[in-house]
Amino acid sequence: MTVPPPSDRPHRPFFAIGLRLTAVICLSIMFVTVRLANQRGVHIVESLFYRQALALPFVLAWVAMAGGLGALRTRRIGVHANRMMLGLMGMTLNFLSYILLLPAEAATIGFTMPIFGTILSALILREVTGIHRWSAVLLGFVGVLVMVRPDAGHFPMQGVAVAIAAAVVTASVSLVLRELGRTESAGVVVFWFTALSMLPLGIAMPFFAQMHDPLTWGLLLLIGLFGGVAQICLTAALRWGPVSVVLPMDYSAIIWTTLLGVAIGEDWPMATTWIGATLIIASGLYIAWREHVRARQAGR
């Protein structure tokens, strides 16, 4: 499957925004469903396995319709394997964060991913990071402190640590994806991540697989269904609109996770959560805007 270069791609910003918003809603449902499944005795390995196994047919159908299954050939299987290990670690940590924290809290800390992406780009890729982006990084960390208030003891610090680790690993995945994106289409990257992850998860499943009641099986089906749809919509959105247009939709997750959490009987987030979320979101949006400005300057 060949992804057209940015200059040749059709530009339908409202369609791209709709796709990205659909993806964020699906991800929010998936994460909250993982929390529900855990409350019904589902082990996280089971959730991960069914998330990937049930999403694989969607990914295959997507690749087949877009460019044919022949596009799955790759000469970079080693890089795909590294991406799989990082991606699986990030997914595990993200699932755990939604198990240990309220959905809105886990989503808010997850918004720190661009902050850690900026730090890792400076440290690993040696990218020049000016005062603007470093100021945004500082603002984001202030938002985390305001939300968590370590002295108050109202947040499970284990959950906070897991959520921050998830953001760091997800940021690391973004660096690997940037490298893979130079030679591999989005469909190829998604397929190999999903397919290769079935190997370690398949080995682990016999140790954790259980029988469940029909409702719990239904939850596992929803995890795979919404996870697969989200993956496709996330990638497809970038075919119809630039990152600077679709990225702000990601922050709507705070709305969907809050509403879904309340719907399943969770507490309403505290005022400090909303204040911290505002600072973290402002930080992420500013980093995205500076990236957009730098890309335009490089283009000139």
N, C-alpha and C positions, 0 to 999 in steps of 0.2 A: 504494500500500500504506500503510495507516494503522497506526502503532505506538501501542498504547494507552498512556495515561499511566501512570506508575509505580503509582498507587493502584489502577488497574483491571487490572493485569497479573496473571495467575495466578502463584502463588508455589510453585515446585517446586525447592527448593534443591539436592537431590541430583541431579536431572536437569540443572540448570544447571551444577553442578560437573562432571558427567560430560561435558557438551558442551564445556566450557572445557578440560578435561583432554584430550579428543580433539583439540581444536584445537591445543593446545600440542605434543602428540605429532606431529601432522601437520606442523606448522611445523618441528619439529626434524628430521623426516625430509626435508622439503623442503630445508632449509639444508645438511644433510650431503650430500644428493644433488647440490646445486649444486657443492659442493666436489669430489665425485667426477667430475661432468661436466667441470669445469674441468681436472682431471687427465687427462681423455681428449681435451683439445683444444677443448672447447666454449667459445666466446667468451661473455663475460657478457651481451652484447646478445642473443645467442641464448637464453640462459637466461631473461632477462627477457621476451622476446617469447613464448616458449612457456608461461611461467608465466601470462601474462595471456591469451593466445589460447585455451589449453586450459581455463582457469578460466571464461571467458565463458559457455559453455553451462550450466555449473552455476549461475552467478549468474542467468541468464535464467530457468532452470527454477524456481529458488527464488522469484524475484519473481512469476512467473506463478502459482505455486501459492499464494503468500501473499496477493496482492491483484490480480493481473492486470497485463498489460503496460501498460495505460493509466496505471498509477501512476508510470511512468517520466517522465511529463511534468514539466518543471521550468522555473521562471522564474529560476533562479540558475546558469545554465550558466557564467557567468564565475567564480563562486566554486568551482564544480566543477572548472573548468580549473586554477585556482590549486591546489586540493587535489591534482589529478592531478600537476602538476609537482613539488610537494613530496613527494607519495607515491612518485613514480617515483624521485626523487633518494634518498629514504630507503631504498627497496627496493634500489637499486643499491649504496648504501653497505653495507647489511646483507649482501647477497650477497658483496661484496668482503671484508667482515670475516671471513666464514666461509671464504673462500679463503686469506686471509693469516694467520689465526690458527687454533689448534686449536678444534674446535667448542665445547668447554666454556668456553674462554677468551672466544670471541666472544659466547657466550650470557651469560656473567657480566657483561661490560662493557655488553651490551645492557640489563641490569637497571637501569642508571643512568638510564633514560628518565624515571621519575617524579621523579628528582632535578632533571633539567634542565627537566621540566615545571613544577616548583615555581618554579624561578628565572625561567623565561620568563613564567609567570603573574604574578609580582611585577613584572617589568620592563615587560612589554607590556600586560597587562590591569590593572595597578595593584591586584592583589588584595592584601589585607592578609595578610602572612605572619609569624606569630609566632615566638617563640623555639623552640617545639617543632619546627616544620618546618625552621627554619634549622639546628637541631641535627642533625636527621635528614640534611639535605643534607651537613653537615660529616662526619657519620659515613660517608656513602656515599663521599665523596671519599677518606677515610682507607682505606676498603676497596679502592678502586682502586689507591692507592699501595702498600698491602700486597701486593696481587696482582701488580702490574706490577714493583715494585721497580726503578725506572729505573736505579739504579746497578749492577744485577746484569748487565744486558745479555742476559738470557735470553729477553726478549720482543722480537719485531720491532716497533719503535716505529712504523713505518708502519702496521702492522696495528692497533695500539692507537689511533693517531690516526683511522684510518678508522672503527673501531668506536665511538669517542666521537662522531665527527661523525654517525654513523648514529643514535645515541641522541638527539643534539640535534635533528636533522631530524625524527625520529619524534615527539619531544615537540612540535615546532612543528606537525606534522600534527594532533596531538591538540587543539591550540587551534583550528585551522580546523574540525575535526570538531565541536567543541563549538558553534561558530557555526552550522554547517550543520544540526546536530541540532535546532535550534530550529524549523526549517520543513520539513526533509526526513527521510523515513524512512531506516532503515539500508539497506534494499534499494536505494533510489534512489542513495544515496551510493556504495555498493559498485559498482553497475552503471556509473555514470558514470565512476568512477575507472578501472575495468577497460576500458571501451569507449574513453574518450578517450586512454588511454595507448597504445592500438594505433596511433594516428596517428604520434607520434614514433618508436615502435619499428618500425612498418611502413616508415617512411622510412629508418631506419638498417639494417634487415635486409639489403637487397641488398649492402651493403658488408661484412657479417660472416657471412652465411649460408654454411654448408658442408655437404657430404655427410658422413654419419656411418655407422658400422657399427650393426647392429641393437641391440647392447647400449647404445650411447650414445643411440640414439633412445628406447630404453626408459627411460633415466634422464630424458630430457627430458619424456617422457610422465608420469613420476612427479612431476616438479617441478610441472607444471600440475595434475595430479590432486590431490595433497596440498595444494597451495596453494589450490585452489578449495574443497576440503572444509574446510580450516582457516578460510578467510574466512567461510564460512557458519556454522560452529560458533561462532566467536568472537562473531559478532553475535547468533546465536540464544540463546546462553547468557544474554545480558543481558535477554532477554524472560522468562526463567523464574526469575531470581534477581538480587539487587542486586550492584553492583560489589564491595562489601565482602565478599561471599560467594565470588564466582568469581575475583577477582583473585589470591588466594594460589596458585591452580593454575598461574599463569604461571611461578612460580619453580621448578616441577618440571622446567622445560626443562634445568636444569643436570644433572639425572639422565639424561634421555633423550639429550641431546647427548653426554654423557660415554660412555654405553653404546654409542651408535651410532659414536662416534669410535673407541673401542677395537675395535669389531666390524670396522671397515674398516682396522685396522692402525695407528691413531694412538697416540701416547704417552698414558699416564695423566696427568691434570693433577697439577701439583706441589702440595705442602701449602699453599703460600702462595696458590694459586688458591682452594682451599677456604676458607681463613681470610678472604680478601678477599670471596669470594662470600657468606659468612655475614654480614659487615658490610653489604655492599650490599643484600642481601635484607632484613636487619633495617631498614635505612633506608627501603627502598621500602614495606615493610609498615607501618611507623610513619606514613609520609606518607599512605598509604591510610586508616589508622585515624583520623588527624586530620581528613582530608577527610570521613569518615563522621560524626565528632563534630560538625564544623562544619555539615554538612547537617542533622543532627538539631536542632541549636540554632536554625538558620534556620527549620526547620519549626515549631518552637514559637513 
